[in-house]
Amino acid sequence: MSSSRIDLKNPVLATILAWLVPGLGHAYQGRWFKAALYSVCIWSTFGCGWVLGDGKVVYYNTDLKRGRRPIGYAAQVLVGVASLPALLQTSRATPRDIHQFSRDSIPLERPLSGEFEGWLIDAEFPGGRGNFKFRGQISIEPSPDATFVKSVTGKLKGTISKADELETNIPDGSTIELTIDYLRSLEPAIYPSSDRELQCEAKGQLLGANGGELKAGVKGKILNVRSIWNRYAAPLDAEGLEETHGDLGKFFEIGLVYTWIAGLLNLLAMWDAYEGPAYGYGDEEPAGPTAAPPDVGAGTATPESTTANHSTDIPPPVGEPQPTVVPGVAKV
Amino acid sequence: MLLPIFAAGLNVTWLLLPLIITVSLVYNATRYELPEKILRRSLRMGVYIFAFMGGSMVILYLFS
């Protein structure tokens, strides 16, 4: 309901502003209390959902072949600037990044280096075989003479510690230096996480007194290698979606629902910016009927029936029929 | 992981509470303009929703 007591200014512009930034449309109209209320409520709901979902709940990912439709995003996009980047991120990610179930054929698009944390799996070392935890530095780049996407060159250097009860004389904290030549799998470049997972094959040297040849599969993540540009509102691939469900459990779903509700609440706020409050200003006198005198009639207290009851105070002109009031039925 | 430590051990039912507060505040803000009226109606609506949800939970608990 549009109230003449509220200056809605340009309602269309206010609605667009309210969509883009919850609260901004009402601030433009000078409705400061509502601007603050909508801003705090909608942003906090959206933010809680974002945190509960580990920053992975806002994404635009449609894959009609797999039966996925972005219905949830239709609600999230109502929050405006917070969710619009998801459209851009999906256009930046390659179809392979989003739709492929396996990460086996994602190529290394540029050199990567940084701190690496993970595992040496099924490592063959002097006198045995087993798994180790690893922490150190990695540098990896596409092989210049690559004939297919798996060929890379890289180095891995750091310390290992035993991951299980191994019968070995290799002490924890031993240093290794490996060469990477084969990339087994790689997380997409555009993905909602600061760390980037990879699996590769490596071989090299175990340094120190118990040194010797070492060959292992390597699985882990390069820490803090993705910029916010490459991770904010980025789409989850099928494998990432499964992992996220496994890691977060119900909190992923709850985070989604929070962001959906934030968007739907902003839809109400947008309508308020366009049309004003639905029931009026809020200090109007209650319009409509007053209570009927107890001695008059037995009809219902609808406005019309009440008027009819009051009209019985004045007798009708002679010759006109007396109005009858049927209990429980309003006069039509 | 951004998930706060307190949320990991939290009964998810409590996560309904902030939703009740925000939904009742935003809904009533779209109905009225006066802050006092908005806050009063929001409080009433919030209590109703909380009572309804709590009652439903008790009933479901008794039947479970």
Interface residues (C-beta under 8 A of the other chain):
Chain A: S3 R5 I6 R31 F33 K34 L37 Y38 C41 I42 S44 T45 C48 W50 V51 L52 D54 G55 D247 L248 K250 F251 I254 Y258 I261 L265 L268 A269 W271 D272 G276 P277 A278 Y279 G280 Y281 G282 D283
Chain B: M1 L2 L3 P4 A7 V12 L15 P18 L19 I21 T22 V23 L25 V26 Y27 A29 T30 R31 Y32 E33 L34 P35 E36 K37 I38
